[in-house]
Amino acid sequence: MPFGQANDLPLGDATFRQLPILPAIPLRYGVYRDKLVVTLGLKVTGHLLAGAESRSLAESERFVTAMKFVDGNESVPIAYLDLAGVVSTLNLFQPMFAGMELPILGEPGGVQKMLDSIGFGSLQSLAVSVAARDQGYKTQTFVHIPGLNAIPDVKIHKATVTDADLAVVPREVRWATVAVQDLVAEYKQAMGLLDTLAPEVSEPIKRTLDELEQETGLRVLDDLLGGFGDKIAIFDAPEQGGIWVTGIVIVADMKKDNRLNETLEKMVAYLAEEHDVEDQLKLARDEYRGCEITYLNVTGIPLPIAPAWTQHDGRLIAALFPQMVRSTLDHLMDKNESILANADFQRGRKLMPSDVASVGYVNDRGTLRFAYSIALPLAQMLMAMGQDKGVPADVSMFPSWPAIDKHLFGTVSVQVMEDEGIRFVSHGVAPLDTQGMAIGFSAGFGMGMSSAILLPSLARARELSRRTVSATYLSKIASGMYVYANEHNAQFPPDLQTLVEYGSISPQTLISPMDGDAEGSSYLYIEGQTTNDHYDNILAYENPDNYSGEGTNVLFLDGRVEWMSMDDFERALKETKERIEQQNPSAKEQ
């Protein structure tokens, strides 16, 4: 076994099996008083040995509070995770995580800082209950965050989703969600989290937004996000002609005198100019039923979407195509039947609590019908191959669609903002809370049990983002070099520091985010070249030591920047030096 051999462990009248995994964290399993018990660590088995002298989970205030919100009792399966305890345990292993160079976990108090950055610093627990009800499963999830309504910069949505909000959604949809949202507050929370997790990613985003605001005179928070009201609906209706993501429509409440149209137009113009596609990327307009629909008209680029939007009756209507905007205008203007007339949706909604901050619906029948049409031929192929290997199975074993369909109905889910935390409730054919499970277990189970998988991935993602930032620095160096060469008879500067003195780049541009302790420059420069030399010559490159031999960022003479493996880089560097020696023996590497 990879963790050592399992051994017997006497526990009162029972005998458990113990498998060492990490120091002081063994896996123990066995039957205790007619119940299968599986534990990780020492506390639970110690509790069992203590018997009546030990306090039970039922006496925990956190547990009692969580059970109140998920209707937990002895007759329904429940899952409970002490998130505050998870954070404390992770802090104990901080020195080990630091040695592994894991972000967040390797920093003193890193997990708590991350939670504080999104306003969830008082996070206590996660609880889930699943109860069989009305021929399906009602799943309730509660994330316990005491005093949530008193946390600065965290908006508790006291507004609720109403029938008028739901009426913007057509009757037949593949899926839909209608929610109370504060985009400004959520943007600030997202950037705060990004600042904590990956500042090297958030800083370029902030710089880009600053440049956008300076160039256009816009204020992203005030003019773009600040123009939205507090209700947003997102849906995909097959009757409008889309399939999966192509049919997505957003209908959002807008504040009076908002500047959204002007803001979007300036942003598109800015992006087109930045990428030198002004002649290919333009905004066009279409008059439809008294509304002006603005859409992105692209020439010469095979872009598969044409984002479009308009405003009508205090609402923004946005979609990936102008056709979906027209269809939604028809729905609203003609007062067509909405999701409120959908019997499947109403069935599930009756089982939900009132005064909710969001409502979601998924047409499981339609989704699975599409999946069935694909699964049937795949099943035939697999079973045909299986029979050739002696597996006694053929496609006739696959159930017919009507046999499946009669058991299906849609999933309805809601989110409720409580003073003590966030509650998610859903009802569907499967014991799955489509809103709560995704958010709750990401925050809870993912924090504890999946850290070994997720955090190394995050570390890799941070390295890749630093690599991207470094490539951006090389692009800035290239721009500075060509400005210099344009004023010096096609001759590139004698060294990179000259670009700093010349004002073309800042000193920080010469320091790669992978090499924070570098002095002078993280980039090596091959001097003595001109703009007339071979376009495939390497002009500068990042110190390969920054990537432990994996590769490096390379700037070529024609201005392009590429990531190259060490083999490809060394080959290109050799070819560059050979060409330079033939054309310009005085050139050398700095």
Stockholm file with secondary structure:
# STOCKHOLM 1.0

chainA/1-590         MPFGQANDLPLGDATFRQLPILPAIPLRYGVYRDKLVVTLGLKVTGHLLAGAESRSLAESERFVTAMKFVDGNESVPIAYLDLAGVVSTLNLFQPMFAGMELPILGEPGGVQKMLDSIGFGSLQSLAVSVAARDQGYKTQTFVHIPGLNAIPDVKIHKATVTDADLAVVPREVRWATVAVQDLVAEYKQAMGLLDTLAPEVSEPIKRTLDELEQETGLRVLDDLLGGFGDKIAIFDAPEQGGIWVTGIVIVADMKKDNRLNETLEKMVAYLAEEHDVEDQLKLARDEYRGCEITYLNVTGIPLPIAPAWTQHDGRLIAALFPQMVRSTLDHLMDKNESILANADFQRGRKLMPSDVASVGYVNDRGTLRFAYSIALPLAQMLMAMGQDKGVPADVSMFPSWPAIDKHLFGTVSVQVMEDEGIRFVSHGVAPLDTQGMAIGFSAGFGMGMSSAILLPSLARARELSRRTVSATYLSKIASGMYVYANEHNAQFPPDLQTLVEYGSISPQTLISPMDGDAEGSSYLYIEGQTTNDHYDNILAYENPDNYSGEGTNVLFLDGRVEWMSMDDFERALKETKERIEQQNPSAKEQ
#=GR chainA/1-590 SS CTTCCCEEEEETTEEEEEEEEETTEEEEEEEETTEEEEEESSHHHHHHHHGGGSCCGGGCHHHHHHHHHHTCCTTSCEEEEEHHHHHHHHHHTHHHHHHTTCTTTTSTTHHHHHHHHTTCTTCCEEEEEEEEETTEEEEEEEEECTTGGGSTTCCCCCSCCCHHHHTTSBSSCSEEEEEECCHHHHHHHHHHHHHHHCHHHHHHHHHHHHHHHHHHCCCIIIIIGGGEEEEEEEEECGGGTCCGGGGEEEEEEECTTCCHHHHHHHHHHHHHHHTTCTTTEEEEEEEETTEEEEEEEESSSCCSCCCEEEEETTEEEEESSHHHHHHHHHHHHTTCCBGGGCHHHHHHHTTSCSSCSEEEEECHHHHHHHHHHHHHHHHHHHHHHHHHTTCCCCGGGSCCHHHHHTTCCCEEEEEEEETTEEEEEEEESSSCCTTHHHHHHHHTHHHHTTHHHHHHHHHHHHHHHHHHHHHHHHHHHHHHHHHHHHTTTTBCCSSTHHHHHHTSSCGGGGSCTTCTTCSSCSEEEEESCBTTSCTTSEEEEECGGGGTTSEEEEEETTSCEEEEEHHHHHHHHHHHHHHHHHHCTTCEEC
#=GC SS_cons         CTTCCCEEEEETTEEEEEEEEETTEEEEEEEETTEEEEEESSHHHHHHHHGGGSCCGGGCHHHHHHHHHHTCCTTSCEEEEEHHHHHHHHHHTHHHHHHTTCTTTTSTTHHHHHHHHTTCTTCCEEEEEEEEETTEEEEEEEEECTTGGGSTTCCCCCSCCCHHHHTTSBSSCSEEEEEECCHHHHHHHHHHHHHHHCHHHHHHHHHHHHHHHHHHCCCIIIIIGGGEEEEEEEEECGGGTCCGGGGEEEEEEECTTCCHHHHHHHHHHHHHHHTTCTTTEEEEEEEETTEEEEEEEESSSCCSCCCEEEEETTEEEEESSHHHHHHHHHHHHTTCCBGGGCHHHHHHHTTSCSSCSEEEEECHHHHHHHHHHHHHHHHHHHHHHHHHTTCCCCGGGSCCHHHHHTTCCCEEEEEEEETTEEEEEEEESSSCCTTHHHHHHHHTHHHHTTHHHHHHHHHHHHHHHHHHHHHHHHHHHHHHHHHHHHTTTTBCCSSTHHHHHHTSSCGGGGSCTTCTTCSSCSEEEEESCBTTSCTTSEEEEECGGGGTTSEEEEEETTSCEEEEEHHHHHHHHHHHHHHHHHHCTTCEEC
//
